[in-house]
């Protein structure tokens, strides 16, 4: 209904079949950070498809292999699902992902 009434703009990045898990709204700069499967997106709040910035952050291949050997599903469990997007300071965001059952965290500079 929303699409038919032209009252929303779908995010085209979702066509990649990504699994979105966490959001961080940065109203001051008019941005939305989206944590997904193996990706972090930085979107413009006015038009989510304009100037999309994307970070590809997969789990290490050896961690994915260990995950599969443990009997986990390669497509739904053995990836780096971004679970934490937390403001750290004015220029950085603290980010954590599952890392195929080997969690990893880091900082992203938003400049």
N, C-alpha and C positions, 0 to 999 in steps of 0.2 A: 504494500500500500504506500509506503514512504517513497519508494522509487517511482511509482506511477504518478504520485502527486508532486514530484520534483521538489520534495522538501528535505532531501538529504543528498549527500555526495558520497558514494561508496568509495572506500579506499581500494585502489587498484592493486596494491601490493598483496592483498588477501587472495588474489587469483593464483598465487604461488602455492596455495594449500598450506599456509603456515598456521601454526597453532598459537594464538595470542594468549598470554598469561598475565601480564602485568602492565600497568600504565602509570605514567608520571606526568602530571599536568604542570606546565611552566607558563602560567598566565602572564607573568611579567614580560616574557619574551615572545609570547604568542605561539608556543610550541607544545607538542605532545610527544613524549617518548613512549614507545611501545616495545615491550619485551615479547619475543616470540620464540619459536623453535629455531635455534641457530642464528637468530638475527635480532638486532636492535634497530628500530626505526626512529627517526627524528622527523616529525611531521609539522607542517604549518597549520595552525588552527583555523585560518580563514579558508584554505583549500588544501585538504590533506594529500592531494596528488601533485601539488606544486612544490618543486625543489625538494623532493623526498631524499633524505640522506639515510643510508643503510649501512650498518656494520654487520659483516658476516663473521660470526664467532662460533664455529662448531666445536664439538668436543674433540679431543685428540684421537686420532685413528686407533691407537693402541687401547685407549679407554673404551671406544666403541666396540672393538673386538672382544675385550674382556666382558663387556656388558652382554654381548650376544652369546658368548660362551657360558655365561651364567644363566642362560635360558630366557633372557628378556627379549621383547620384540624390538627388532632393529628400527622400525619406523615410528613406533609410539613411545618407546622408552629409552633407546640408546642414542640420545642426542643431547645437545646443550640447551635445555629449556630455561629461558631467562625468567627468574622468579623474583629478583629484587632490583628495583630501580629507586635509589634513595638519594636525595640531594646531599652533597657533601659540603660544598661551599659554593660561592658564586660562579665558579668556572668549571666545577667537576661534579659528576654523578657517580655514586658507588653502585656497582652492578655485580650481581651474582647469578650464576647459572648452575644447573644440575651436573653438567659435564659428564653425562652418561654414568651417573652414580659415583662420580668423583668431583664433588663441587669445586667451583673455582670462582674467584671474585677479582675485580679490578676497578680501576677508575677510568672514566671517559671524560676527556676535556671537551667542553661544549662550544668552544670558540668558533 
